[in-house]
Amino acid sequence: MTEILTTHAGSLPRTPELIEANASRPVAEDGITPVRDEGFDAVLAAAVDSVVA
């Protein structure tokens, strides 16, 4: 079994690109829920790949 090292909170380290993409995400009409789009999903997938690979 392969181990994935995580922080004490159980989250993976975030790349600078992911931090920027997350900070610039628009929110839904409720003013709280972040809106996902293909651009964000691509940055997220690349960030996970770079940390886990």
BALOBA-1460 file (C-alpha; in Angstrom, 3 decimals):
// residues 53
<rec num="1" residu="m" x="0.000" y="0.000" z="0.000"/>
<rec num="2" residu="t" x="1.301" y="3.448" z="-0.902"/>
<rec num="3" residu="e" x="1.285" y="6.074" z="1.823"/>
<rec num="4" residu="i" x="0.331" y="9.701" z="1.232"/>
<rec num="5" residu="l" x="1.819" y="12.099" z="3.752"/>
<rec num="6" residu="t" x="-0.649" y="14.715" z="4.952"/>
<rec num="7" residu="t" x="-0.679" y="17.525" z="7.450"/>
<rec num="8" residu="h" x="-2.259" y="17.084" z="10.869"/>
<rec num="9" residu="a" x="-5.482" y="18.464" z="9.391"/>
<rec num="10" residu="g" x="-5.480" y="15.771" z="6.740"/>
<rec num="11" residu="s" x="-5.144" y="18.125" z="3.780"/>
<rec num="12" residu="l" x="-2.512" y="18.110" z="1.065"/>
<rec num="13" residu="p" x="-0.098" y="21.028" z="0.705"/>
<rec num="14" residu="r" x="-1.407" y="23.644" z="-1.718"/>
<rec num="15" residu="t" x="0.641" y="24.902" z="-4.649"/>
<rec num="16" residu="p" x="0.886" y="28.676" z="-5.214"/>
<rec num="17" residu="e" x="-1.226" y="28.234" z="-8.359"/>
<rec num="18" residu="l" x="-3.981" y="26.493" z="-6.408"/>
<rec num="19" residu="i" x="-3.948" y="29.148" z="-3.696"/>
<rec num="20" residu="e" x="-4.340" y="31.862" z="-6.355"/>
<rec num="21" residu="a" x="-7.075" y="29.960" z="-8.214"/>
<rec num="22" residu="n" x="-8.970" y="29.343" z="-4.978"/>
<rec num="23" residu="a" x="-8.725" y="32.995" z="-3.919"/>
<rec num="24" residu="s" x="-10.048" y="34.223" z="-7.257"/>
<rec num="25" residu="r" x="-13.050" y="31.879" z="-7.485"/>
<rec num="26" residu="p" x="-16.422" y="33.588" z="-7.788"/>
<rec num="27" residu="v" x="-19.191" y="32.707" z="-5.351"/>
<rec num="28" residu="a" x="-22.746" y="31.595" z="-6.062"/>
<rec num="29" residu="e" x="-25.790" y="33.783" z="-5.507"/>
<rec num="30" residu="d" x="-25.892" y="32.751" z="-1.844"/>
<rec num="31" residu="g" x="-22.633" y="34.666" z="-1.372"/>
<rec num="32" residu="i" x="-20.911" y="31.684" z="0.251"/>
<rec num="33" residu="t" x="-20.653" y="28.709" z="-2.092"/>
<rec num="34" residu="p" x="-17.593" y="28.810" z="-4.385"/>
<rec num="35" residu="v" x="-18.325" y="28.234" z="-8.067"/>
<rec num="36" residu="r" x="-16.285" y="25.503" z="-9.768"/>
<rec num="37" residu="d" x="-15.374" y="25.678" z="-13.421"/>
<rec num="38" residu="e" x="-13.147" y="23.747" z="-15.815"/>
<rec num="39" residu="g" x="-10.238" y="26.139" z="-15.254"/>
<rec num="40" residu="f" x="-10.289" y="25.646" z="-11.496"/>
<rec num="41" residu="d" x="-10.734" y="21.896" z="-11.870"/>
<rec num="42" residu="a" x="-7.649" y="21.747" z="-14.116"/>
<rec num="43" residu="v" x="-5.540" y="23.715" z="-11.609"/>
<rec num="44" residu="l" x="-6.814" y="21.492" z="-8.786"/>
<rec num="45" residu="a" x="-6.008" y="18.284" z="-10.684"/>
<rec num="46" residu="a" x="-2.503" y="19.529" z="-11.551"/>
<rec num="47" residu="a" x="-1.872" y="20.520" z="-7.923"/>
<rec num="48" residu="v" x="-2.955" y="17.114" z="-6.627"/>
<rec num="49" residu="d" x="-0.819" y="15.369" z="-9.251"/>
<rec num="50" residu="s" x="2.245" y="17.407" z="-8.320"/>
<rec num="51" residu="v" x="1.882" y="16.671" z="-4.610"/>
<rec num="52" residu="v" x="0.878" y="13.007" z="-4.805"/>
<rec num="53" residu="a" x="3.102" y="11.911" z="-7.714"/>
